[in-house]
Amino acid sequence: MTILIHNGAVLTMQPGAEVIPLGWVLIAGDRIEDVGAGAAPERLLSQADQLIDATHMAIMPGMVNAHTHLSQSFMRGLGDDKPLLQWLKEVMWPIQGAFTAEEMHWASMVGLLENVRCGVTSVNQHHKLPAPEMSDAALAAAEQIGLRFQLARGWVDRGASAETADDILHEMMRLHERWHDQQDGRLTISFGPMAAWRCSDESMRRFVAQARQWEMPTHIHVAESQDEIEMMLERNGLRHIEWLDHLGVLGPDLQLVHCVQVTAAEIDMMADSGALVVHCPTSNMYLASGIAPIPEMVQQGVPVALGTDGSASHNSQDLLETLKMAILLAKVGRGDPTAMVPIDALHMVTTAGAQVMGRQDIGQLKTGFKADITLVNLNRLHTMPVHQVQSALVYNCNGPDVDTVLVDGQVLLSGGKLTMVDEAEVLARSREAASRLLERAGVTA
């Protein structure tokens, strides 16, 4: 099966050649066979099995949502106007504790389909519900939809909801055997310690070592709020990044989510280790956690990817909208309009996002790379006129502008319509499931 996408502006994300004003992309099977400038050659137009006309559209690598919590698809608007710890204790944790596997399935379907509609081809789910059937429900939803999906199985061994280290390892072994690298490698598993203050020193060392043995990353919330920093200082006199460095676990396979409350010395530690940061600007603003020093990290060579975070601290999964939030927050945080420019933000959701997913064959439109591709309609009143494609994508576009999404060469969204599920049924079933969940949890809107 060959697909030719033509007549669009091609955002390759290849260094030094990011944008082709008019070009085409040829797909053969699940890979990109060629990328070219100008009008597509007549031989390709006549030989391709399927033509996709991208006139007035941007053709870009499928975006990576590097951090979310799919269970929160059913919690939008319930935790408004609360700081992090109050938000967790009063709203998030009670609802999470009431979930059934069926509700996790529908919450996952809603969250993942919203990601596809917003141009996302890869999702990194930091999974908060430890029961095996909950993990399986999220993975099965991703399998049904067909997008690329990494489940970072959350764990804590301190405080409420603590598990024993042996139980955590047993479940990780099950997930590794059942799900890791399934669906032609689209489904993967990683370790997901929930937060520094909820994880013991011994277990962090043990599970990072196990993750490295299995060649998996470790994905962890760190330094999100000042309250969390104070708890770690009281526990051991160390800030979050200092603690990870002290344990000897910092490295290129550590994915550090948030990193709002970090010092210059901690940024140096991250840079020296090669650790990656996942920035969630909308969530950080929603919870008033602070402004992560992203420009300083980038200057030090720290790779930074972008995540929406869960819908309970963002209220959507719109990664295009989040691009604008990231770039504006960087500017206002430094008082410098040049602190971040559009192409910097786009690298967060493409080339840096590929690192989060552990792949060297996504994040660019390049021969031999996976055919994970997003088309964004720029023929809109709110984008007109388009002088610079990268500027329009970051400053003007949002999720509803996405026209077409392909993963592994399979079309998941075509002309704004989902191809793999009945969207009306998903909405109806999810509405019912969310209502049952809130009633059981005793939470009112």
Residue, then its C-alpha position, 0 to 999 in steps of 0.5 A: m500500500t502506497i500513500l502520496i501526501h502532496n501539495g502541502a507545506v512539509l515540516t520535516m523537523q530535520p536539522g537545518a531543513e525544517v520547512i519545505p513551503l510546497g512538497w510531498v511525502l510518499i509512504a510505502g507500508d508503515r514507512i516513509e519512502d521519500v520526501g520531496a519539494g515542489a509538485a509531486p512527480e506525475r509518476l508518483l501521482s499515477q502509481a500511488d494507491q491513495l492520494i491525500d491532497a494537503t493543499h493549504m495544510a501543514i504536513m508534519p511528524g505526528m506529535v508525541n504527548a509525553h505525559t498524561h493520565l488517561s483516567q483523568s478524562f473523567m475528572r475535567g473541571l472537578g479540581d478547579d482552583k486548588p493547589l496540587l496537594q489539596w487537588l490530589k487529596e480531595v478530588m483525584w485520589p478519591i475518584q481514582g480509588a472508585f474506578t472499575a476496569e470498564e470505566m478505565h476503558w472508556a476514560s482511556m478511549v476518550g483521552l486517546l481519541e482526543n489525542v488523535r483528534c489533536g494530531v498526536t500519534s504517540v502517547n506516554q501514559h503515566h498510569k496511576l491505577p495499579a490493579p492489573e485490569m486497569s493497566d490492561a484496559a488502557l493498553a487494550a484501548a490503545e491497541q484498538i485505536g492503533l496509535r503508539f502508546q507507552l504505559a509508564r506503570g505508576w508505583v509508590d511504596r510509601g504512604a497511602s496506596a503503597e505497594t510492596a517492592d515484590d508486588i510491584l516487580h511481579e506486576m511489571m514482569r507480567l506487563h513486560e511479558r504480556w504487552h511490551d513491544q506488541q502490535d509491531g512495537r507500538l505498545t511498550i511498557s516503562f517504570g513510572p514511580m509517581a513522585a519522589w516523596r512517595c518512593s523509598d531510596e531502596s525501591m528507586r535504586r532497585f527499579v531503575a536498575q531493573a528498568r535498565q536491565w529490560e532497556m526501559p525508561t523510568h518516568i517520574h514526577v519531580a519538583e512540581s510544587q514547593d510543598e513537595i520540595e519541603m517534604m523531601l528536605e524534611r525527609n533527607g535534606l535533599r531536593h528532588i534532583e539532588w536526591l536522584d543524583h545521590l541515589g546514582v540513578l540519573g541518566p539518559d533513561l530518566q524522564l523527569v516530569h515537571c521540574v518546576q522547582v529546580t535550582a541551577a545546580e540541579i539543572d547542571m546535574m540533569a545536563d551532566s546525566g543526559a536526563l530528559v525533562v517533560h514540560c507540562p506548562t498548562s498543568n503548572m499554571y492550572l495548579a499555580s505550581g510555578i514556571a519551569p526554567i525551560p530556556e535555562m535547561v535547553q541552554q544547558g543541553v537538557p532535552v525537553a519534551l512536552g506533555t498535556d498532563g491529565s485532563a483534570s489539570h489541563n481540561s483537554q488533551d490539546l497538544l497544539e494548544t499546549l505548544k502556545m502555552a509553553i512558548l508564552l510561559a517561557k517568554v513571560g518567565r524570563g521577561d524575554p520575547t526571544a526565550m523560545v521561538p516556534i521551532d523550539a516548541l515544535h521540536m519538543v513534540t517531535t524530535a524530543g518526544a521521540q526520545v520519550m518513546g524510545r524510538q529513533d525512527i519517529g519525530q521527523l519526516k525522513t526516508g526510512f522513518k515510521a509513517d507517523i504523520t499529522l496534517v493540520n489545516l491552515n486554511r482557517l480564518h484564525t490562521m490567515p494569512v500564513h507567512q510562516v508555517q511554524s508560527a501558524l502552528v504554534y501561535n494560531c492552531n489548535g486541536p480542531d484544525v487537525d485534518t488527518v492523522l496516520v500511524d504506521g501508515q494507517v489512517l486514524l483520522s481522515g478529513g477530521k473523522l475518526t476511522m477506527v471507532d464509532e465516536a458517537e458510541v464512545l461519547a454515549r458509553s463514556r458519559e454513562a460510565a463517568s456518571r456511575l463513577l462519580e456517584r460511587a466516589g461520592v464526588t459532585a460537580 
